[in-house]
Amino acid sequence: MSNDKNKISELEQSIKSIRTELKKVIIGQDDIVEQLLVSLFAKGHCLLIGVPGLAKTLLIRTLSQTMDLKFNRIQFTPDLMPGDISGTEVIEENISTGQKSFRFIPGPVFANVVLADEINRTPPKTQSALLQAMEEHEVTAAGKTYTLEEPFFVLATQNPIEQEGTYPLPEAQLDRFMFNIWLDYPSKEEEIQIVRMTTTEYNPNVNSILSAQQILDFQALIKRVPVADNVLEFAVNLVRSTRPDDKNSEYVRKYISYGAGPRASQYLIRGAKSRAAIQGRFTPEIDDIKAVAIPVLRHRIVANFNAEAENISPTEIISYIIDNMK
């Protein structure tokens, strides 16, 4: 027990160092950075939604540099094939014997941090190749299974503006992402800093803080973080409150078609444990559940026509439910 508490203090200091390194390159986005770190140490994946030019790729690449992790970026396009992601087999000929054999060439998914850029621009068949790797942490090609190197962290991006000619992820596939993170425009002061820093010869050196093995150790540590019964019950009650049945409020029945499933409860607890640990606390509180509720639930509830007609977003619905929790 005392050893775990020492490890949590070590994690807290590492997170502070990572934030310091990120600030050499990334201006602002503190909440986004926290959500990415919470998801990483909770062994979850993230879907980032934001307009172009908000440094999504730069943030993710820099985060991988602070952790000495292999980073690969996949630009999703309509003509991308599943083999372009997972890898493909090629025929090789032995020059001395003339014998031919197949050799598997790993695709870009064989990395620790994978950025799936504009995942909704590729057909479902190709999307599912990545989603299988996310869920199973392995790739199957020609009857053989190849295990992906741990830690394995997928960050997919979507552009909320251009929806023509896209293939939106269905709800069942969205459910595989732990967090749905919305990136907003920077403040005026932050934008001035961004322009000043990126239009000069400034080229910061980002130091590596954690190794892959240290991350795996911290992920195992977070699994051991205890959760009080009242916190666990609050998480389950919150998720159950999103389901439009007779036991829930008229507000929920009016604006939600489908509520979140049990996986949301799991991610709320995992996210709360991770958030508490990276802040140096040995057990999560109800406030930690509330802090991760919107990114966990936003893509797991389906708002109906009434909500759309009255311009009520899933985020507003979730906030209302949290505020009215007993």
Backbone hydrogen bonds, N-H to C=O, Kabsch-Sander energy under -0.5 kcal/mol:
donor,donor_aa,acceptor,acceptor_aa,energy
5,K,1,M,-1.9
6,N,2,S,-1.9
7,K,3,N,-2.1
8,I,4,D,-2.2
9,S,5,K,-1.8
10,E,6,N,-1.9
11,L,7,K,-2.4
12,E,8,I,-2.5
13,Q,9,S,-2.0
14,S,10,E,-2.1
15,I,11,L,-2.5
16,K,12,E,-1.9
17,S,13,Q,-1.9
18,I,14,S,-2.4
19,R,15,I,-2.5
20,T,16,K,-1.8
21,E,17,S,-2.1
22,L,18,I,-2.6
23,K,19,R,-2.1
24,K,21,E,-1.2
25,V,22,L,-1.8
26,I,22,L,-3.8
28,G,26,I,-0.5
33,V,29,Q,-2.4
34,E,30,D,-2.3
35,Q,31,D,-2.3
36,L,32,I,-2.3
37,L,33,V,-2.4
38,V,34,E,-2.8
39,S,35,Q,-2.3
40,L,36,L,-2.5
41,F,37,L,-2.3
42,A,38,V,-1.2
43,K,40,L,-1.3
44,G,39,S,-2.9
46,C,154,V,-2.2
47,L,179,F,-2.4
48,L,46,C,-0.5
48,L,156,A,-3.7
49,I,181,I,-3.1
50,G,158,Q,-1.8
54,L,51,V,-0.7
59,L,55,A,-2.5
60,I,56,K,-2.1
61,R,57,T,-2.7
62,T,58,L,-2.5
63,L,59,L,-2.3
64,S,60,I,-2.0
65,Q,61,R,-1.6
66,T,62,T,-1.9
67,M,63,L,-0.6
67,M,64,S,-0.5
68,D,65,Q,-1.1
69,L,64,S,-2.3
72,N,113,V,-2.4
74,I,115,L,-3.3
75,Q,73,R,-0.5
76,F,74,I,-0.9
76,F,117,D,-2.3
80,L,77,T,-1.7
84,D,81,M,-1.2
85,I,81,M,-0.5
85,I,82,P,-1.5
86,S,82,P,-2.4
87,G,83,G,-1.4
88,T,105,I,-1.7
90,V,103,R,-2.6
92,E,101,S,-3.7
94,N,99,Q,-3.4
95,I,93,E,-0.7
98,G,94,N,-3.4
101,S,92,E,-2.6
103,R,90,V,-2.6
105,I,88,T,-3.2
107,G,86,S,-1.6
109,V,85,I,-2.0
110,F,107,G,-1.8
111,A,109,V,-2.0
112,N,70,K,-1.1
113,V,70,K,-2.6
114,V,153,F,-2.5
115,L,72,N,-2.8
115,L,113,V,-0.5
116,A,114,V,-0.7
116,A,155,L,-2.3
117,D,74,I,-2.4
117,D,115,L,-1.1
119,I,116,A,-0.7
119,I,157,T,-1.8
121,R,118,E,-2.0
122,T,119,I,-1.0
126,T,123,P,-0.9
127,Q,123,P,-2.1
128,S,124,P,-2.7
129,A,125,K,-0.8
130,L,126,T,-1.1
130,L,127,Q,-0.5
131,L,127,Q,-2.2
132,Q,128,S,-2.1
133,A,129,A,-1.2
134,M,130,L,-2.1
135,E,131,L,-1.9
136,E,132,Q,-2.8
137,H,133,A,-2.0
139,V,146,Y,-2.9
141,A,139,V,-0.5
141,A,144,K,-2.8
144,K,141,A,-2.0
146,Y,139,V,-3.6
148,L,137,H,-2.1
153,F,112,N,-2.8
155,L,114,V,-2.9
156,A,46,C,-2.5
156,A,154,V,-0.5
157,T,116,A,-2.5
158,Q,48,L,-2.0
163,Q,161,I,-0.9
166,T,163,Q,-1.3
167,Y,120,N,-4.1
173,Q,170,P,-0.8
174,L,170,P,-2.4
175,D,171,E,-1.8
176,R,173,Q,-1.3
177,F,174,L,-1.8
178,M,45,H,-1.5
179,F,45,H,-1.7
180,N,295,P,-2.0
181,I,47,L,-2.9
181,I,179,F,-0.6
182,W,180,N,-0.5
183,L,49,I,-2.7
183,L,181,I,-0.5
191,E,187,S,-2.6
192,I,188,K,-2.2
193,Q,189,E,-1.9
194,I,190,E,-2.5
195,V,191,E,-2.6
196,R,192,I,-2.5
197,M,193,Q,-2.5
198,T,194,I,-2.3
199,T,195,V,-0.9
200,T,197,M,-0.7
206,V,204,P,-0.7
207,N,205,N,-0.6
209,I,66,T,-3.9
210,L,66,T,-1.5
215,I,211,S,-1.9
216,L,212,A,-2.2
217,D,213,Q,-2.2
218,F,214,Q,-2.3
219,Q,215,I,-2.6
220,A,216,L,-2.0
221,L,217,D,-2.0
222,I,218,F,-2.4
223,K,219,Q,-1.3
224,R,220,A,-0.9
224,R,221,L,-0.8
225,V,222,I,-1.1
232,L,228,A,-2.2
233,E,229,D,-2.6
234,F,230,N,-1.8
235,A,231,V,-2.0
236,V,232,L,-2.1
237,N,233,E,-2.8
238,L,234,F,-2.3
239,V,235,A,-2.0
240,R,236,V,-2.6
241,S,237,N,-1.6
242,T,239,V,-1.6
243,R,240,R,-1.3
245,D,243,R,-2.2
248,N,245,D,-1.7
253,R,249,S,-1.9
254,K,250,E,-2.0
255,Y,251,Y,-1.7
256,I,252,V,-2.2
257,S,302,V,-3.4
258,Y,302,V,-1.2
264,A,261,G,-1.5
265,S,261,G,-0.7
266,Q,262,P,-1.9
267,Y,263,R,-2.4
268,L,264,A,-2.3
269,I,265,S,-1.9
270,R,266,Q,-2.7
271,G,267,Y,-2.8
272,A,268,L,-2.3
273,K,269,I,-2.6
274,S,270,R,-2.2
275,R,271,G,-2.7
276,A,272,A,-2.4
277,A,273,K,-2.2
278,I,274,S,-2.5
279,Q,275,R,-0.9
280,G,277,A,-1.8
281,R,276,A,-3.1
288,D,285,E,-0.9
289,I,285,E,-1.2
290,K,286,I,-2.2
291,A,287,D,-1.9
292,V,288,D,-1.5
293,A,289,I,-0.9
294,I,290,K,-0.6
296,V,292,V,-1.7
297,L,293,A,-2.8
298,R,294,I,-2.6
300,R,297,L,-2.0
301,I,297,L,-1.0
302,V,258,Y,-2.6
303,A,301,I,-0.7
304,N,255,Y,-2.2
308,E,304,N,-1.9
309,A,305,F,-3.1
310,E,306,N,-1.9
311,N,308,E,-1.1
312,I,307,A,-3.3
313,S,311,N,-0.6
317,I,313,S,-2.0
318,I,314,P,-2.7
319,S,315,T,-2.4
320,Y,316,E,-2.2
321,I,317,I,-2.3
322,I,318,I,-2.6
323,D,319,S,-2.4
324,N,320,Y,-1.4
325,M,322,I,-1.5
